[in-house]
Amino acid sequence: MSGSGEVRPRLSVVIPTMGRDILIRTLESLVAAEGFGGLEVIVAGKVSDATVVEKLRELCIRHVNIRHLDIQFETGDSSRKKNEGAAEACAQLIAFLDDDVVVAPDWPVRIQEPFSDPQVGLASGPSLVPDDINRIGRLAGLALSSPAAAYVAERYRRNREAAYPVDWDRIIGCNAAYRREAFAQMGGFPADFYPGEEMIAAFRTERAGWKLVFVPEAWVRHYPRQSLGRFWRQVWSYGATRIRLLRGGVSFNPLSLVPGLWVAGTAALTGLACWFPWARWLLAADLGLYLLLGLVVTLRTVARTRRLGDSWLLAMIPWMHLAYGLGTWAEWCRPGRDFSERRR
């Protein structure tokens, strides 16, 4: 798109994919969005499903600013797809979207706005819970966006109207855009770091001296894991990633270790309760306080959503904390597990 007589795009959007059919919905939401004509869209990944291949081909024919890189890697697949897409991009701003999101009607406009400030190197927007998902998926999204997820919940809510500066820990990788210069300075996504390559990239961008900004209006609806088992695996990998990030030299946030400490403390009290009365009292206080906090979060959520079925959040919150906490300890004791999710 940068050849003679052609207009250089203002924003390149790289979408790494495993070829899932929801990719088409992601692309269609971009096509319908305000500012699509000023985009370059690069789909990076091998697509095996014949139906998806045909629909993707038709989109590329109808819209010359959409193209497909048929690539796949044995190791570091996610990072390398994004890095290859960025290398092919023509614009000075390069955004990265997951292949299972639906963007806001004005997402291309909103995600570019912070870059009017030359000090901004990275901008990110929230990942909202879609309405058209099953109950497990909805509860998973509500758990991640609730106060039970602490500061991480900020990534899953439109908590303000105007954009505001954040640190690297508030960036969400499924919806983020880099200034090309900042992307080059931070070195791209590390191929030997998964999951969490997007977070360590954000940390390196901040360390290089760039300003990071969160844009509540540049939202996407991200389809979460819609089974208990897949949500468990997702949050377990989040816990493991936190330990990997610490090993990678990122700045330390003690709040990220609270679920792991709670799991270990509760397990220790459970064992001691078999022998000591004082441990029984402490265990009862621990579980009672935890139940009370979970109940408060659940009631506040139901009051906001006005959906009685969301009261099952009371069960999803401990499921989330247990998975995250065990994930941190598993990574601490046996590092390096592969959390890559292959297309089924």
Secondary structure, 3 states (H helix, E strand, C coil): CCCCCCCCCCEEEEEECCCCCHHHHHHHHHHCCCCHHHEEEEEECCCCCHHHHHHHHHHHHHCCCEEEECCCCCCCHHHHHHHHHHHHCCCCEEEEECCCEEECCCHHHHHHHHHHCCCEEEEECCEECCCCCCHHHHHHHHHHCCHHHHHHHHHHCCCCCCCEEECHHHCCCCEEEEEHHHHHHHCCCCCCCCCCHHHHHHHHHHHCCCEEEECCCCCEEECCCCCHHHHHHHHHHHHHHHHHHHHCCCCCCHHHHHHHHHHHHHHHHHHHCCCCHHHHHHHHHHHHHHHHHHHHHHHHHHHHHCCHHHHHHHHHHHHHHHHHHHHHHHHHHCCCCCCCCCCC
